């Protein structure tokens, strides 16, 4: 499992179970560390931090596609940060996943 932090606070964890080596992308489902609605939380975070998103206005659909999120960090179990050259972004439809781009 890999720990996700957002602005130094634990956001959740992921297995980074999906990879596309030719595209330089890894990703995985996020298991959030809080009980709030992840869609509402991420939408509010992106709006308040000026992060460009494509999103559904229908929270039931729960789709959000956030561009590079500067405060989003991914750490291995031993505490070493995994960093993509282009950063990390979040995309999801009800089940949210993370993408780390090289």
Residue frames as a rotation matrix with the C-alpha (Angstrom) as fourth column:
UNK 1
0.577 0.817 0.000 0.00
0.817 -0.577 0.000 0.00
0.000 0.000 -1.000 0.00
UNK 2
-0.580 -0.670 0.463 1.05
0.678 -0.712 -0.181 3.55
0.451 0.209 0.868 -0.75
UNK 3
-0.065 0.526 -0.848 0.02
0.832 -0.440 -0.337 6.44
-0.551 -0.728 -0.409 1.48
UNK 4
-0.094 0.133 0.987 -1.48
0.729 -0.666 0.159 9.56
0.678 0.734 -0.034 -0.05
UNK 5
-0.257 0.006 -0.967 -1.06
0.786 -0.581 -0.212 12.94
-0.563 -0.814 0.145 1.58
UNK 6
0.197 0.360 0.912 -2.69
0.754 -0.650 0.094 16.20
0.626 0.669 -0.400 0.63
UNK 7
0.304 -0.207 0.930 -1.02
-0.322 -0.941 -0.104 19.31
0.897 -0.268 -0.352 2.03
UNK 8
-0.620 -0.742 0.253 0.73
-0.522 0.150 -0.840 17.16
0.585 -0.653 -0.481 4.64
UNK 9
-0.222 0.623 0.750 -2.45
-0.838 0.272 -0.474 15.44
-0.499 -0.734 0.461 5.88
UNK 10
-0.881 -0.100 0.463 -3.32
0.050 0.952 0.302 11.80
-0.471 0.289 -0.833 5.23
UNK 11
-0.360 0.745 -0.562 -5.82
-0.932 -0.318 0.176 11.55
-0.048 0.587 0.808 2.38
UNK 12
0.772 0.575 0.273 -5.88
-0.554 0.818 -0.154 7.75
-0.312 -0.032 0.950 2.13
UNK 13
-0.299 -0.871 0.391 -4.01
-0.429 0.488 0.760 4.92
-0.852 0.060 -0.520 0.49
UNK 14
0.670 0.425 -0.609 -3.76
-0.732 0.236 -0.639 3.04
-0.128 0.874 0.469 -2.79
UNK 15
0.501 -0.486 0.716 -2.14
0.215 0.872 0.441 -0.08
-0.838 -0.067 0.541 -4.19
UNK 16
0.002 -0.410 -0.912 -1.20
-0.814 -0.530 0.237 1.65
-0.581 0.742 -0.334 -7.48
UNK 17
-0.068 0.065 0.996 -2.50
0.044 0.997 -0.063 -1.48
-0.997 0.040 -0.071 -9.16
UNK 18
0.806 0.371 0.461 -2.72
0.476 0.058 -0.878 -0.07
-0.352 0.927 -0.130 -12.70
UNK 19
-0.061 -0.870 -0.489 0.23
-0.022 -0.489 0.872 0.83
-0.998 0.064 0.011 -14.92
UNK 20
0.927 0.184 0.328 0.77
0.327 0.034 -0.944 1.94
-0.185 0.982 -0.028 -18.50
UNK 21
0.195 -0.962 -0.192 4.58
0.541 -0.058 0.839 1.94
-0.818 -0.267 0.509 -18.89
UNK 22
-0.302 -0.358 0.884 4.64
0.947 -0.217 0.235 3.26
0.108 0.908 0.405 -22.48
UNK 23
0.417 0.542 0.730 2.59
0.419 -0.827 0.375 6.27
0.806 0.150 -0.572 -21.33
UNK 24
-0.655 -0.752 0.077 4.61
0.228 -0.294 -0.928 6.65
0.721 -0.590 0.364 -18.10
UNK 25
-0.146 0.722 0.677 1.53
-0.792 -0.496 0.358 6.44
0.593 -0.483 0.644 -15.88
UNK 26
-0.805 0.098 -0.586 0.67
0.378 0.845 -0.378 4.45
0.458 -0.525 -0.717 -12.75
UNK 27
-0.416 0.722 0.553 -2.59
-0.719 -0.634 0.286 4.60
0.557 -0.278 0.783 -10.88
UNK 28
-0.772 0.217 -0.598 -4.96
0.414 0.885 -0.214 2.94
0.483 -0.413 -0.772 -8.53
UNK 29
0.301 0.951 0.064 -8.13
0.377 -0.180 0.908 3.16
0.876 -0.249 -0.413 -6.52
UNK 30
-0.637 -0.452 0.624 -8.03
-0.335 -0.568 -0.752 5.43
0.694 -0.688 0.210 -3.48
UNK 31
0.107 0.585 -0.804 -9.23
0.792 0.438 0.425 4.18
0.601 -0.683 -0.416 -0.12
UNK 32
0.020 -0.058 0.998 -10.01
-0.172 -0.984 -0.054 7.45
0.985 -0.171 -0.030 1.63
UNK 33
-0.693 -0.419 -0.586 -9.07
0.497 0.310 -0.810 7.90
0.521 -0.853 -0.007 5.28
UNK 34
-0.890 0.453 -0.053 -12.21
-0.283 -0.640 -0.714 9.88
-0.357 -0.621 0.698 6.08
UNK 35
-0.503 0.780 0.374 -15.94
0.678 0.624 -0.388 9.36
-0.536 0.058 -0.842 5.89
UNK 36
-0.073 0.459 -0.885 -16.81
-0.313 -0.854 -0.417 12.63
-0.947 0.246 0.205 4.08
UNK 37
0.819 0.402 0.409 -17.99
0.288 0.329 -0.899 12.43
-0.496 0.854 0.154 0.47
UNK 38
-0.149 -0.981 0.122 -14.74
0.636 0.000 0.772 12.30
-0.758 0.192 0.624 -1.56
UNK 39
-0.090 0.175 0.980 -16.35
0.946 -0.293 0.139 14.02
0.312 0.940 -0.139 -4.57
UNK 40
0.857 0.468 0.218 -17.51
0.364 -0.847 0.388 17.02
0.366 -0.253 -0.896 -2.54
UNK 41
0.636 -0.691 -0.344 -14.19
0.282 -0.207 0.937 17.18
-0.718 -0.693 0.063 -0.68
UNK 42
-0.290 -0.818 0.497 -12.09
0.788 0.091 0.609 17.07
-0.544 0.568 0.617 -3.87
UNK 43
0.188 0.446 0.875 -14.33
0.848 -0.524 0.084 19.51
0.496 0.726 -0.476 -5.74
UNK 44
0.974 0.208 -0.086 -14.09
0.219 -0.787 0.578 22.02
0.052 -0.582 -0.812 -2.87
UNK 45
0.342 -0.926 -0.158 -10.34
0.412 -0.003 0.911 21.53
-0.845 -0.376 0.381 -2.52
UNK 46
-0.312 -0.469 0.826 -9.72
0.937 -0.008 0.349 22.11
-0.157 0.883 0.442 -6.22
UNK 47
0.495 0.574 0.652 -11.97
0.655 -0.739 0.154 25.17
0.570 0.351 -0.742 -6.34
UNK 48
0.977 -0.067 -0.204 -10.32
0.113 -0.646 0.755 26.76
-0.182 -0.761 -0.623 -3.30
UNK 49
0.170 -0.985 -0.011 -6.80
0.217 0.027 0.976 26.08
-0.961 -0.168 0.218 -4.65
UNK 50
0.316 0.019 -0.948 -7.41
-0.734 -0.629 -0.258 27.17
-0.601 0.777 -0.185 -8.25
UNK 51
-0.704 -0.530 0.472 -6.91
-0.174 0.774 0.609 23.66
-0.688 0.347 -0.637 -9.66
UNK 52
-0.364 0.552 -0.750 -8.51
-0.930 -0.179 0.320 23.13
0.042 0.814 0.579 -13.05
UNK 53
-0.681 0.221 0.698 -11.02
-0.054 0.936 -0.349 20.29
-0.730 -0.276 -0.625 -13.15
UNK 54
-0.558 0.705 -0.438 -13.51
-0.520 0.114 0.847 18.66
0.647 0.700 0.302 -15.43
UNK 55
-0.968 0.219 0.121 -16.42
0.006 0.502 -0.865 17.56
-0.250 -0.837 -0.487 -13.28
UNK 56
-0.394 0.918 0.043 -20.04
0.587 0.215 0.780 16.62
0.707 0.332 -0.624 -13.20
UNK 57
-0.623 0.272 0.734 -22.33
-0.573 -0.797 -0.190 19.08
0.533 -0.539 0.652 -11.45
UNK 58
0.556 0.816 -0.157 -24.34
-0.551 0.503 0.666 16.03
0.623 -0.283 0.729 -10.38
UNK 59
-0.197 -0.678 0.708 -22.76
-0.980 0.140 -0.139 14.74
-0.005 -0.722 -0.692 -7.15
UNK 60
0.597 0.454 0.662 -24.58
-0.458 0.870 -0.184 11.43
-0.659 -0.193 0.727 -7.69
UNK 61
0.922 -0.344 -0.177 -22.47
-0.029 0.396 -0.918 10.85
0.386 0.851 0.355 -10.81
UNK 62
0.823 -0.567 0.004 -19.42
-0.009 -0.006 1.000 11.84
-0.567 -0.823 -0.010 -8.79
UNK 63
0.538 -0.657 0.529 -17.05
0.830 0.302 -0.470 12.44
0.149 0.691 0.707 -11.70
UNK 64
0.856 -0.385 -0.344 -14.02
-0.271 -0.902 0.336 14.65
-0.440 -0.195 -0.877 -11.20
UNK 65
0.557 -0.746 0.365 -10.88
0.810 0.392 -0.436 14.93
0.182 0.538 0.823 -13.29
UNK 66
0.888 -0.261 -0.379 -8.39
-0.014 -0.839 0.545 17.22
-0.460 -0.478 -0.748 -11.57
UNK 67
0.666 -0.746 0.027 -5.25
-0.114 -0.138 -0.984 18.51
0.737 0.652 -0.176 -13.22
UNK 68
-0.244 -0.889 -0.387 -1.90
0.420 0.263 -0.869 18.49
0.874 -0.374 0.309 -11.39
UNK 69
0.870 0.483 0.103 -2.46
0.065 -0.319 0.946 18.83
0.489 -0.816 -0.309 -7.63
UNK 70
0.107 -0.940 0.325 0.69
-0.386 -0.341 -0.857 20.38
0.916 -0.034 -0.400 -6.18
UNK 71
-0.125 -0.130 0.984 -0.08
-0.985 -0.103 -0.138 19.38
0.120 -0.986 -0.115 -2.57
UNK 72
0.862 0.501 0.083 -0.72
-0.505 0.862 0.036 15.71
-0.054 -0.072 0.996 -3.42
UNK 73
-0.220 -0.975 -0.037 2.11
-0.965 0.223 -0.137 13.34
0.142 0.005 -0.990 -2.45
UNK 74
0.833 0.389 -0.394 2.46
-0.372 0.920 0.122 9.55
0.410 0.045 0.911 -2.65
UNK 75
-0.039 -0.852 0.523 4.69
-0.999 0.021 -0.040 7.61
0.023 -0.524 -0.852 -0.27
UNK 76
-0.079 -0.104 -0.991 5.91
-0.202 0.976 -0.086 4.02
0.976 0.193 -0.098 -0.20
UNK 77
0.789 0.421 -0.448 5.54
0.269 0.418 0.868 2.01
0.553 -0.805 0.217 3.02
UNK 78
0.110 -0.841 -0.530 9.11
0.991 0.133 -0.004 2.92
0.073 -0.525 0.848 3.97
UNK 79
0.410 0.184 -0.893 8.29
0.505 -0.861 0.054 6.64
-0.759 -0.474 -0.446 3.77
UNK 80
-0.721 -0.692 -0.029 10.05
0.323 -0.373 0.870 7.38
-0.613 0.618 0.492 0.47
UNK 81
0.129 0.783 -0.608 8.05
-0.335 -0.543 -0.770 9.71
-0.933 0.303 0.192 -1.77
UNK 82
-0.318 -0.092 0.944 7.15
0.814 0.484 0.321 8.51
-0.486 0.870 -0.079 -5.25
UNK 83
0.018 0.266 -0.964 7.17
-0.130 -0.955 -0.266 11.54
-0.991 0.130 0.018 -7.51
UNK 84
0.369 0.151 0.917 6.14
0.867 0.298 -0.398 11.85
-0.333 0.943 -0.021 -11.13
UNK 85
-0.702 -0.698 0.140 7.87
0.693 -0.626 0.358 14.38
-0.162 0.349 0.923 -13.36
UNK 86
-0.616 0.555 0.559 4.52
0.097 -0.651 0.753 15.91
0.782 0.518 0.347 -14.29
UNK 87
-0.707 0.313 0.635 3.00
-0.704 -0.395 -0.590 15.44
0.066 -0.864 0.499 -10.84
UNK 88
-0.881 0.473 0.011 -0.06
0.450 0.845 -0.289 13.65
-0.145 -0.250 -0.957 -9.54
UNK 89
-0.662 0.749 0.022 -3.70
-0.676 -0.610 0.413 14.07
0.323 0.259 0.910 -10.39
UNK 90
-0.735 0.518 0.437 -7.01
0.008 0.651 -0.759 12.57
-0.678 -0.554 -0.483 -9.29
UNK 91
-0.605 0.599 -0.525 -9.72
-0.716 -0.121 0.687 11.25
0.348 0.792 0.502 -11.55
UNK 92
-0.964 0.215 0.158 -12.80
0.107 0.853 -0.511 9.29
-0.245 -0.476 -0.845 -10.70
UNK 93
-0.297 0.949 -0.108 -16.36
-0.596 -0.096 0.797 8.24
0.746 0.301 0.594 -11.21
UNK 94
0.779 0.602 0.175 -17.73
-0.444 0.332 0.832 7.26
0.443 -0.726 0.526 -7.79
UNK 95
0.758 -0.648 -0.077 -14.64
0.552 0.574 0.605 5.09
-0.348 -0.501 0.792 -7.23
UNK 96
0.890 -0.415 -0.188 -11.82
-0.449 -0.869 -0.207 7.61
-0.077 0.268 -0.960 -7.30
UNK 97
0.658 -0.747 0.101 -8.35
0.743 0.665 0.075 6.81
-0.123 0.026 0.992 -8.53
UNK 98
0.586 -0.591 -0.555 -5.02
-0.245 -0.782 0.573 8.55
-0.773 -0.200 -0.603 -8.59
UNK 99
0.845 -0.402 0.353 -2.60
0.496 0.340 -0.799 8.92
0.201 0.850 0.487 -11.50
UNK 100
0.425 -0.818 -0.387 1.12
-0.008 -0.432 0.902 9.61
-0.905 -0.380 -0.190 -11.21
UNK 101
0.985 0.030 0.172 2.56
0.173 -0.038 -0.984 10.91
-0.023 0.999 -0.043 -14.46
UNK 102
0.165 -0.983 -0.074 6.17
0.636 0.049 0.770 10.74
-0.754 -0.174 0.634 -15.54
